[in-house]
Amino acid sequence: MSEPIRFYYRGAVQEIHDAAPTRTVLQHLREDLHCTGTKEGCAEGDCGACTVVVGSLNAAGQLEMKAVNACIQFAPTLDGKALFTVEDLQQPDGALHPVQQAMVECHGSQCGFCTPGFVMSLWGMYLDKDGQPAQRKEIDDCLSGNLCRCTGYRPIIDAAQRMTELPKADFDRATVTLQLQVLRREAGATYTARGQSFHAPRTLEELVALRDAHPKATLLAGSTDIGLWVTKQMRELGDIIYLGHVSALQTVRERDGMLEIGAGVSLNDAYAALCKLYPLELSELWQRFASLPIRNAGTLGGNVANGSPIGDSMPWLIALGSEVVLQGAAGRRVLPLEAFYLDYQKKDLQPGEFVAAVRVPLPRANVRFRTYKLAKRFDQDISAVCAAFAFTLDGDHVVDARIAYGGMAATPRRAPRAEAALTGMGWNEANLRTAMDLLQQDFAPLSDMRASSAYRMQTAQNLLRRFWLETRADAPLPPQAVNAFAVSA
């Protein structure tokens, strides 16, 4: 029996009964609810004109408010959640919200098309900071997913700083939390419309049974990739199994020397936990990984399951020796992540299996680890080359070398010949040069719109050299000395 989609919006519970499971939140807002403040710019989660804030209860029952892209989120994912758009910001007395008032005062809008998205991103930060001033880096990160073609960003950044100087506007978290508690389902539900079914299990056991019964169904987590299959490629997805309500997949815990991250943990939450362990090594990658709305929606498990050769997470996960936990009706099995990728878009995934978790080794003594991303923009860009190195060093002696790249082959993978040339050898410039030369035997990168084959090879070699400069025994350079984005004193 089909269950309606129920969510809290504009002070009331809304229901969806007959919309296609792949109808986006943006389409539902504009075409069904006739709330047209939210705009469509790119329909792929890049421009931020469609930004909304979604409220949900986490596994501990606490309300979380996150900015996401409405253009690639499917409407059924709203079940049991609260949706907030630019129409919600007007104050009870009719006054503008401080975010909106600051945009007016600071001249943060010209054509106005992108403005609702900027306002909602800033409102998300306003709630997160509880009205307290934000640092410039926090503002930049908040706005990394919003593009403006005419105003320029300085007035918008001015507005981000001005908004907390205005009288504070309160947000009724208690009412929203209570509404979501009422809407929360105790068991999984299935929504069926237009010949498609959207299955939303609540427990791991329900998920295993559904995947076993529907091995060809599309598994949906954050929709940051699958959403584009619909909006850009016009694919028919068939039945969908949504992972977003399975609380067992939303845990992060340390076990057996590993940090185990459930497949339902958002990219932003996953990287927050990882950067507590590897602050120097992963903090810049965290900031440069897509945009905040994409990280709020996407999951590390989905990133790994996708297996894109240009995905930013896989090279460093492989370099560290991470594992992937697979689960199905036959039970659980654990694979080294590098063994999971067989060929382009081909994984060692049996029918009825799904990615349940990713296991990342905790920091180990004498292991020097770095990861680097090369892209045309600092923010919100796909890598041309992503490199990661994890060397076990004993003074200037390489005990073990793990070298991994993305963007250099059909899958993210290691460089076996370069590794062999360094393992057991001195960590010096002569051996480094030998390993750099051997990368040409390990990889034959393609040329595409992001980079030529020659560029990819040259930069892959140069990044290995950069790693040596940072970790050599004699006068290692601090990261800021070799970082093009470092700010001088």
C-alpha positions in Angstrom: 0.0 0.0 0.0 1.4 3.4 -1.0 2.0 5.9 1.8 1.8 9.7 1.1 4.9 11.8 1.6 4.4 14.1 4.6 6.5 17.1 5.5 6.3 20.3 7.4 6.2 23.5 5.4 5.0 27.0 6.2 3.4 26.1 9.4 1.4 23.1 8.2 1.9 19.4 7.3 1.9 19.0 3.5 1.2 15.7 1.7 2.3 14.5 -1.7 0.1 11.7 -3.2 0.6 11.4 -7.0 3.9 13.1 -8.0 6.5 10.9 -9.7 9.2 9.7 -7.2 11.8 11.5 -9.2 10.0 14.9 -9.1 12.4 17.3 -7.5 11.8 19.4 -4.5 12.3 22.5 -6.7 9.6 21.3 -9.2 7.2 20.6 -6.3 7.8 24.0 -4.8 7.4 26.0 -8.0 4.9 24.0 -10.0 2.7 22.3 -7.3 2.9 24.7 -4.3 3.3 27.8 -6.5 6.1 29.1 -4.2 8.3 30.7 -6.8 10.8 32.5 -4.6 13.2 29.5 -5.0 14.8 29.7 -8.5 16.2 27.2 -11.0 19.5 28.1 -12.5 21.5 25.0 -13.5 19.4 22.0 -12.4 22.6 20.2 -11.3 23.5 21.6 -7.9 26.2 24.0 -9.0 24.7 27.6 -9.0 22.8 27.6 -5.7 19.8 29.6 -6.9 17.6 26.8 -5.7 19.1 26.6 -2.2 16.6 25.7 0.6 17.1 24.6 4.2 15.8 21.2 5.3 15.2 20.3 8.9 15.4 16.7 10.1 15.9 14.8 13.4 19.2 13.0 13.7 19.6 9.6 15.4 19.7 11.3 18.8 16.4 13.1 18.1 18.0 16.5 17.7 17.0 19.0 15.0 19.5 19.6 12.3 19.1 22.4 9.8 21.0 22.1 6.6 21.2 24.1 3.3 20.8 21.8 0.3 20.1 22.1 -3.5 16.4 21.7 -4.2 17.0 21.1 -7.9 18.5 17.6 -7.4 16.7 16.4 -4.3 13.7 14.2 -5.0 10.5 15.3 -3.3 9.9 11.9 -1.5 13.1 12.4 0.5 11.2 15.2 2.4 9.1 12.6 4.2 9.3 13.3 7.9 11.3 16.5 7.4 10.7 20.2 7.5 11.3 22.4 4.4 12.2 26.1 4.6 12.4 28.5 1.6 12.9 32.2 1.2 9.1 32.7 1.7 9.5 31.6 5.4 11.9 34.4 6.4 9.4 37.2 6.8 9.0 38.1 10.5 5.6 37.9 12.3 5.3 41.7 12.2 6.0 41.8 8.4 9.6 43.0 8.8 12.5 41.5 6.8 14.7 38.9 8.4 18.1 40.3 9.4 19.7 38.3 6.6 17.3 40.0 4.1 17.7 43.4 5.7 21.5 43.1 5.5 21.3 42.3 1.8 19.3 45.4 1.2 21.5 47.7 3.3 24.7 46.3 1.7 23.4 46.4 -1.8 23.9 42.6 -2.1 21.5 42.1 -5.0 21.2 43.4 -8.6 19.2 41.3 -10.9 18.0 39.3 -7.9 17.8 35.9 -9.5 20.5 34.3 -7.3 19.5 36.3 -4.2 17.0 33.8 -2.7 19.7 31.1 -2.8 22.3 33.4 -1.1 19.7 34.4 1.5 18.9 30.8 2.4 22.6 29.8 2.6 23.2 32.8 4.9 20.1 31.9 6.9 21.5 28.4 7.4 24.7 29.8 8.8 22.7 32.4 10.9 20.9 29.5 12.6 24.1 27.4 13.0 26.0 30.4 14.6 22.9 31.3 16.6 23.2 34.9 15.5 26.9 35.2 16.5 29.3 36.8 14.0 31.0 34.5 11.5 34.6 34.4 10.5 35.5 35.3 6.9 36.5 31.7 6.2 33.1 30.5 7.5 31.3 33.0 5.2 33.3 31.9 2.2 32.6 28.3 2.9 28.9 29.0 3.5 28.7 30.8 0.1 30.9 28.3 -1.8 27.8 26.8 -3.5 26.2 30.1 -4.6 27.1 31.9 -7.9 26.4 35.5 -8.7 26.9 36.9 -12.2 26.3 40.6 -11.6 26.5 41.8 -8.0 29.9 40.6 -7.2 30.6 38.9 -3.9 31.9 41.8 -1.7 28.5 43.3 -1.0 27.1 39.8 -0.2 30.0 39.1 2.2 29.4 42.6 3.7 25.8 41.5 4.3 26.9 38.2 5.9 28.9 40.3 8.4 26.2 43.0 8.8 23.3 40.5 9.5 24.5 39.7 13.0 24.7 43.3 13.9 21.0 43.8 13.4 18.4 42.8 16.1 18.3 39.1 16.4 15.5 37.1 14.9 14.5 34.0 16.8 13.7 30.6 15.3 11.2 28.3 17.0 13.2 25.1 17.1 10.9 23.5 19.7 7.8 23.7 17.4 9.6 22.3 14.4 11.1 19.5 16.5 7.7 18.6 17.9 6.2 18.6 14.4 8.9 16.2 13.2 8.5 13.9 16.1 4.8 13.6 15.2 5.7 12.9 11.5 8.4 10.4 12.3 7.6 6.9 11.2 8.4 3.9 13.3 8.8 1.5 10.3 9.7 1.8 6.7 7.2 3.0 4.1 6.7 2.8 0.4 5.4 5.6 -1.8 4.1 4.5 -5.2 3.1 6.8 -8.1 3.3 6.9 -11.9 4.4 3.2 -12.0 7.4 3.7 -9.7 8.0 2.8 -6.1 10.1 4.8 -3.6 11.0 2.5 -0.7 12.2 4.2 2.5 13.4 1.6 5.1 14.0 2.7 8.7 16.1 -0.2 9.9 19.1 -2.1 8.5 17.0 -5.3 8.5 14.4 -3.7 6.3 17.1 -2.4 4.0 18.6 -5.8 3.6 15.3 -7.4 2.9 14.3 -4.7 0.3 17.7 -4.9 -1.4 17.4 -8.7 -1.6 13.9 -8.4 -3.0 14.8 -5.6 -5.5 18.4 -6.1 -6.5 18.0 -3.9 -9.6 16.4 -1.0 -7.7 18.4 2.3 -7.6 20.0 2.9 -4.3 19.6 6.6 -3.3 21.6 8.4 -0.6 22.4 12.1 -1.1 21.2 12.4 -4.7 24.1 14.6 -5.6 24.9 12.4 -8.5 21.7 10.4 -9.1 19.7 13.7 -9.2 21.7 14.6 -12.3 20.8 11.3 -13.9 17.2 12.6 -14.0 17.6 16.4 -14.5 20.4 16.2 -17.1 20.4 12.7 -18.6 16.6 12.2 -18.4 17.0 8.6 -17.2 14.2 6.5 -15.9 15.4 5.2 -12.6 12.7 2.5 -12.0 12.2 1.6 -8.3 14.2 3.4 -5.7 15.5 2.4 -2.3 16.3 5.4 -0.2 18.9 5.1 2.5 18.4 8.4 4.2 16.1 7.2 7.0 18.2 4.2 8.1 19.7 5.4 11.4 22.1 2.4 11.6 23.9 3.8 8.6 24.3 7.3 10.2 26.8 6.3 13.0 30.5 7.2 13.3 32.5 5.1 15.8 36.1 4.0 16.5 36.6 0.2 16.5 39.7 -2.0 16.0 42.0 0.9 15.2 39.6 2.2 12.5 37.1 5.0 12.3 33.9 3.3 10.9 31.7 5.8 9.1 28.2 4.6 8.2 27.1 4.9 4.5 24.4 7.3 5.5 26.7 9.9 7.2 26.8 13.1 5.2 30.1 14.2 3.6 30.2 17.2 5.8 29.8 15.2 9.0 32.2 12.5 7.8 34.9 15.0 7.0 34.3 16.8 10.3 35.0 13.6 12.2 38.0 12.7 9.9 39.6 16.2 10.3 39.7 15.7 14.1 42.1 12.8 13.3 43.9 14.3 10.3 43.5 18.1 10.6 46.6 19.0 8.7 46.1 16.4 6.0 42.4 16.7 5.2 41.1 20.2 6.2 41.8 21.9 2.9 40.3 19.0 1.0 37.2 19.2 3.2 36.8 22.9 2.3 37.4 22.3 -1.4 35.2 19.2 -1.7 32.2 20.5 -3.8 30.1 23.0 -1.8 28.5 23.1 1.6 25.0 22.2 0.2 26.4 19.3 -1.7 28.4 18.1 1.4 25.3 18.5 3.5 23.3 16.2 1.2 25.9 13.8 -0.2 27.4 10.9 1.8 30.9 9.4 2.0 29.3 6.0 1.5 27.7 7.2 -1.7 30.9 8.8 -2.9 32.7 5.5 -2.4 29.9 3.4 -4.0 29.9 5.7 -7.0 33.5 5.0 -7.6 34.2 7.9 -9.9 37.8 8.0 -11.2 37.8 11.7 -10.4 36.2 11.4 -6.9 38.1 13.3 -4.2 37.8 10.8 -1.4 39.0 7.6 -2.9 42.7 8.4 -3.5 43.4 9.3 0.2 41.2 6.5 1.5 43.2 4.0 -0.6 46.5 5.5 0.4 45.6 5.1 4.1 44.6 1.5 3.5 40.8 2.0 4.2 38.2 -0.7 3.9 34.7 -0.9 2.6 32.0 -2.8 4.4 29.5 -4.5 2.2 26.2 -6.0 3.4 23.5 -8.2 2.0 21.2 -11.1 2.8 24.2 -13.4 2.9 25.8 -11.2 5.6 28.7 -8.7 5.8 32.1 -8.8 4.1 35.0 -6.4 4.3 37.2 -5.5 1.4 40.3 -3.3 1.0 38.9 -0.3 -0.8 41.4 -0.6 -3.6 40.0 -4.1 -4.3 36.5 -2.8 -4.6 37.1 -1.1 -7.9 37.5 -3.5 -10.8 37.2 -1.2 -13.8 35.5 1.9 -14.9 32.1 2.0 -13.1 32.6 -1.7 -12.2 32.7 -2.7 -8.5 33.1 -6.0 -6.6 29.4 -5.8 -5.5 27.3 -8.9 -5.5 23.5 -8.8 -6.4 21.6 -7.7 -3.3 24.7 -6.1 -1.6 25.1 -2.5 -0.7 27.9 -0.3 0.9 27.2 -0.2 4.6 30.2 1.6 5.9 33.7 2.9 5.2 36.5 2.1 7.7 39.5 4.5 7.9 42.7 3.6 9.8 43.4 5.9 12.8 46.7 7.9 12.7 49.7 5.7 13.2 53.2 6.5 14.4 55.7 7.3 11.7 53.1 7.4 8.9 53.4 10.6 7.0 50.2 11.3 5.1 49.2 14.1 2.6 46.5 14.6 0.0 46.4 17.2 -2.8 43.7 18.4 -5.2 44.3 20.1 -8.5 41.4 21.9 -10.1 40.7 25.1 -12.1 38.9 26.7 -9.2 39.6 26.6 -5.4 35.9 26.1 -4.5 33.3 23.7 -5.9 35.3 22.2 -8.8 36.0 18.6 -9.9 39.6 17.5 -9.7 41.8 17.2 -12.7 44.2 15.2 -10.5 43.9 14.2 -6.9 46.9 12.6 -5.2 47.4 11.0 -1.8 50.6 9.6 -0.2 51.0 7.6 3.0 54.6 6.6 3.7 55.8 4.8 6.8 59.2 6.5 7.4 62.0 5.5 9.8 64.2 8.7 9.7 65.2 9.0 6.0 64.3 5.4 5.2 61.0 4.4 3.5 59.6 1.3 5.3 56.4 1.3 3.2 55.1 3.5 0.5 51.5 3.9 -0.6 50.8 6.2 -3.6 47.3 6.7 -5.0 45.8 9.0 -7.6 42.4 10.0 -9.0 42.0 11.3 -12.5 44.9 9.2 -13.8 43.1 6.0 -14.8 39.7 4.4 -15.2 39.5 3.9 -11.4 41.2 5.6 -8.5 44.2 3.4 -7.9 47.8 3.0 -6.6 51.1 3.3 -8.4 52.8 -0.1 -7.9 56.0 0.5 -9.7 56.7 3.8 -8.1 55.9 2.3 -4.7 58.2 -0.7 -5.2 61.1 1.7 -6.2 60.8 3.5 -2.9 60.0 0.7 -0.4 63.0 -0.2 1.6 65.0 2.7 0.1 66.3 6.0 1.3 63.8 9.0 1.1 66.1 11.1 -0.9 66.0 13.1 -4.2 67.6 10.4 -6.3 65.1 7.8 -5.3 62.3 10.3 -5.6 63.3 11.0 -9.3 63.3 7.3 -10.0 59.8 7.0 -8.6 58.6 10.0 -10.5 59.8 8.5 -13.8 58.1 5.2 -13.0 54.7 6.9 -12.7 54.8 7.0 -16.5 54.7 3.2 -16.5 52.0 3.1 -13.8 49.6 5.4 -15.6 48.5 6.4 -19.1 46.1 9.3 -18.3 43.5 10.5 -20.8 43.0 14.0 -22.1 39.6 15.6 -21.6 37.9 18.9 -20.9 39.6 19.2 -17.5 43.2 18.5 -18.4 45.5 17.0 -21.0 47.3 13.7 -20.6 50.7 15.5 -20.4 49.4 17.9 -17.7 48.1 15.1 -15.6 51.3 13.2 -15.8 53.5 16.2 -15.1 51.4 17.3 -12.1 51.2 13.8 -10.7 55.0 13.7 -10.7 55.2 17.2 -9.2 52.8 16.3 -6.4 55.0 13.4 -5.4 57.9 15.8 -5.3 55.9 18.2 -3.2 55.2 15.4 -0.8 59.0 14.8 -0.6 59.7 18.5 0.1 57.2 18.4 3.0 58.4 15.1 4.5 62.1 14.8 3.8 64.3 14.4 6.8 66.5 17.4 6.0 64.7 20.7 6.3 61.1 19.7 5.5 59.0 22.6 4.2 55.9 23.5 6.2 52.7 23.2 4.2 52.2 26.9 3.8 55.5 27.2 2.0 54.3 25.0 -0.9 50.6 26.0 -0.8 49.5 28.3 -3.6 46.5 29.3 -1.6 48.4 30.2 1.6 48.0 33.8 2.9 51.3 35.5 3.7 51.6 37.4 7.0 
